[in-house]
Amino acid sequence: MEKKLNFDFKTMQYIINRISLIDSFKGKWSALEKKESRYLRELRHIATIESIGSSTRIEGATLTDGEVEKLLKSVKMTKMKSREEQEVMGYYEALDVVLDSYSDIPLTEPYIQQLHGILLKHSSKDTRHRGGYKNLSNKVVANYPGGKQSVIFNTTEPHLVKKEMEVLITWTDKAFEKGELHPLIIIGTFVYEFLSVHPFQDGNGRLSRLLTTLLLLRHDYPFIQYISFENLIEARKKEYYKALMTGQKNRYKNEEKIDQWIVFFLDCIAGLITKLEIKYAAFSKKGAYLNERQKAILAVIKKKAPVKFSDIVETLPKVSPNTLKKDLLYLIAEERISKTGQGRGTVYGIKEKEKKQESISLI
């Protein structure tokens, strides 16, 4: 594996520069995340929607981010009839597992297969092969609007998949343990090799992006959950395939090098940092994320302030009092509303900061 990482001096200098930039931001973000979490909820929500939409569109789906969000809100009331809807829901559930439980998901074959099973859980056409390695040869194919496809490269033959996955996971674990290679280079190499093997009959591209997020989170790059890696890959799809092909054309040969792929991978993460900084700055100005229920409470207080708790309960009868109390505490913490008095004499009003924000938005 190390032969593929034997880069020239100029390329190595560029890679070191990119890693330095990323790790510098990681330190800043970790401190920010501990001190200030007011806007992270909304950033993660938006990143999740973008990731689901982009990762499925890269594979040929056509649902927009707005349609994805609408589907996720109504999925309990409607059946997922189309393959696109099934893929969206599968990616949502798999990504949710990764984001919530990454510290408990080691890089092993059983866990990778389990994640693949979740990814294709709702895909009726994939019932036979979900969670199991492929039985038929497959190829990496680029999907374009209008249904056009282009073969990017051939992949590992089915009878070799088990062995190559074992070798890849063992190498990755040992590389992390030794600490001789930077974690970002190890992760980039793993993703390249996983896509080269293409171990499953379908869903390999989507799963590779989930595993990218998993490994970045497991190795202390928490900011990845607040900005969509998949969204950037979708925007740079041609470069993505080209970077893979430059190594793949010499697969199994001594000439196989993955320098262009590692550069592309690190450039993407550096690009994510720029996007995240811009988004965070924008959300810091406009205020924290509110769900529909919290927006409704805020609207009641704006209209009737000063408002007692009983007034809010009466105006929003479908929401339980306990939930309303939690929402009020959140709005107070976010400095959107004020609280005066105690017990039954407590009244709620609008903070001056919120009034100014509202007047700005009306200009």
N, C-alpha and C positions, 0 to 999 in steps of 0.2 A: 504493500500500500504506500510505503514511504517514497518509492520511486516516482509515483504520480505527483508527489509534493516537492519534487526537486526543481525548484523554480530558479530563474535567472536573478541576478542581483537587483536589477531595476524593478522587476515585478515584486521581489521580496520587500524592497524598500516601500513600495506603494502599499502593500498589504500591511506592513507594520504601521504605516501612517493611518490607514483606515481603522485598524484595531485600536490604536491609541485614541483616536477620536471617539469611537464607540464606547470604550471603557471609561473614558473621561466623562461622557454623558451619563453612563450607568451609575457612576458615583454620585453625580448631581441629582439624578432622578430618584435614587434610593433615599437620599436625604429628604427630598421633596415629598416623596410618598409617605414617609413616616410623619412628617410635620403637617402636611396639607393634603387632605383627601377629599376636599369639598367637590372637586370637579371630575374626579376619577370615575365615578359611577356613569356619568354621561359619556365620557370618552370610551369606556369599555363597552357600553351599549352600542354606540355608533360603530366601533371597531368590529364588534361581533357581527352586526348586520352586513357591514362591508365585506368581511371575511367570508361569510356564507355566500353572499351574492357573487363575489369575484371568483372564489374557488370553484363554484359550480359552473359559472360562465366560461372559465378557462377550459372546462371539459365539454363545452357545447351547449350548456343551458342558456336560456334567454331572459329569465326573470330579472327585473331591475331590483335595486336595493329597496325601493319603496314597495314593490310587490312582495319581496321577501319578508319585510317587516309586517306587512298586512297579513300574509299567510301565517306567520308565527303567532300573531294575535288571535287569529280565527281558527287555528288548526284543531282546537278542541271541539269546535262546532261543525266542522266540515271534514269530509273524508279526503285523503290525499289521492286523487284519481290519476293525475299525470305523473310521469317519471320525474319531471323536474321538481314537482312538489315533494315527492318522496326523497329525492336527493337532498333538497334543502333541509328537510326535517332531520334526515340522518346526519348531515354535517353539523347542524345546530346541536344535536344531542351529543355527538362525539366531541365537538369543541367545548361544550359545557363541561364534560367530564375532564378534559385536559385542563381547562382553566381552574376548575374547582379542586381537582385532586392530583395535580402534577407531581407533588412531592411524594405521593404514594404509588406512582406508576413508574417502575424501573424499566429500562430498555431491555426487554426480553422478548423472545418469540411469542410466548403465550399472550403477553400484554399487547403486542403489536397486532396479533390475530384477533384478540378481543376488541380492540379499537376498530379494526376493520369490520368486525361484525356489527358494531354499533353504527358505523358509518353507512352500511348498506341495510340496516335493520328494516327500513320501510320500503325498500326497493323490491317489489314483487318478482322482477325478472332475475334478481341476483340471489334468490333463496338458496340455490344449490351450492354456490361457491363462496358465500360470504364467510369470512373467518378462516378460510382454508386456502393453502397455496394453489396456484394455477395448475391445471392439467393439460392445457393447450398453449401453444406458442402465442405470444402477443407482441405488439409493437408500441412504441411511443408515437402517438399520433397527435398532430396539432389540429384543433378544430377551429374553423373560421365561420363567420356569419354566412347564412345561406346553406349551411350543411357541408361546405367544402372541407375536405380533410387532406392532410399531407403527412406522410410517414417521416418521422424524424430519425429514428434508429431502431434496430432490432434489439431484443433484450435476452436475458438468460433463458435457456431452454428449461422446461418444467422439471426434468430429472436432476438438474443441477441447483435448483432453487434452494432446497433445504440446506445443502452444504454451504452455498455462498452466503446465505443469511446467517448461519452459525459463525462463519469466518468474520463477517462484517460486524456482528454484535460483539464478538470476542475482541476484535481489534479496537472497536470504539470504547468498550469498557476499560481495556488495558491502557489505551491512550489517555483517557481521563485520569486513570489511577497514577500513571507515570508522571504526568504533568509536564512532559517535554514539549508538547505541542500546545498552542493556545486553544482553549475550548471552542472558539469560533471557527478555527480551521478544522477541528475535529468534527464539529456539527456540519459544516459545509461539505466535508468529505463524506460523512455518513449519508447526507441527503443525495449527493451525486451517485453514490454506490447503490442506494436503495432504488433510485429511479432507473439505474442501469440494470439491476436485477429484475425490477418490476414483478415482484413475487406473487401478486394476486391477479386473477383474471380481469378484474375491473376495479376502479377506485384508487389505483396507485398514486396518481397525481394528487388527488385530494388528501390521501393519507400521508403523503410525503410532506405536505404543508402543515398538517396537524402534528406530525412528528417533529417538524422544525420548531413549532411553537412549544411543544413539550420539552424538547432539549434545551431551548433557550431559557425557559422558565426554570428548569431543573438546575441550570448552571448559572443562575443569578443574573438573568437579564429580564427583570420583571416588567419593564416598560413595553415589552412586545405585546402584552395583553390589551394595551390602550391604543394601539394603532395597527391597522390591518396590513400584515405582510402580504396576504393574498391579493389585496387591492393593488399593491405596487407591482406584483408579478403580472397581474392582468394588464396593467398599463404598459409593461415592458415585455410583453409576451414573446415578441420576435427575438429580442436580446436573450431572453430566458432559454429559448430553444437553441439558439446559436451557441450560447455558452456551453450547454450540455453536449451539443454535437461536436465541438472542437476536441473534446476528450474522447467521446464515444467512437469517433471514426477510427481510433487506434485501440479499441477495446481488446484486451488480452495480449497486447503487444508491449514491448519495452518502451515504445514511443508514446504510450498513453500518458498524457499530462493533463492536470485539471486546473492549471493556473488561471485560465480565463473564467472558469466556473467560480473559483474561489474569489476572484476579483469582483465578479458580478454579484455574488452572494453578499460580500461585505459592502459593496456599493449600495445594494438594496437596503441593508440595515442602516447604513449612514443616511440614506434618503428618508427612511422611516423616522429617524431622529429629527430631521429638519421639519417634516410634516407634523410630528408630535409637538414640537416646540411651538409651531404656529397655531395648532389647534388648542393647545393648553392656554396660550396667551389669549386667544379669542374667548374661550370659556371663562377665563378668569375675569374678563371684562363684563361678560353678560350674566354671570351668576351660575350657581350649581344646577344640576339636573333635578327636575321635578317630574314625578309620574303624573298621570291624569288625575288621580285622586287628590294629590297634593296641590295641583293647579286649581282644582275645584274649591278646596279649602281656602286657598289664597284669594280666589275670586270673591268668595263669601265675605271674607274679612275686609277686602278692599271696598266692597259695596256697602257693608253695614257697620264698619268699625266705629266705636269699640264694640266688640262682639263677645258674648259669654259662650262658654262651652256648650250650654244647652241650646243656644241658637244654632250652632254649627251642627249639632246632632239632629235638630229638627229640620234643617235645610238639606242634610245629606242622610236621610233615614236608612238607606241601603248599606251604609258603612257602619261597622260595629264601633261602639264607643272606644274600645281598647285600641283599635287601629287608628282612630282619629287622634287619640292621645299621643300615640307614637309619631304620627305625622306632624302634629303640632310641635313636639319636641325637636323633630328634624328641622322644621321651618325656623324655629327659634335658634337652633345651633347654626343654621345657615344665614342667620341675621336677616331673614326675609320678613319676620313678624316680631312684635314685641309682646311681652307679657307683664301685666300689672296686677297687683293684688294677690290674695291667697284664697284657697278654698272656693266656695261658691261665689265669692266676690271677684274672682279672677276675670279679667277681660283681656282680649287680644286686639292688637292694632298693627298698622303697617310701619315698618322701620323706615326712617328717613332715606336710607340707602336704596330701599326698594322703590320709594316714591321717585327718587332721582332717576333710577334706572328706567322706570315706566315713562317718565317725561322724555328721556333721551330716545326711547324707542318710538315715540310718537312724532318726533321731529322729522 
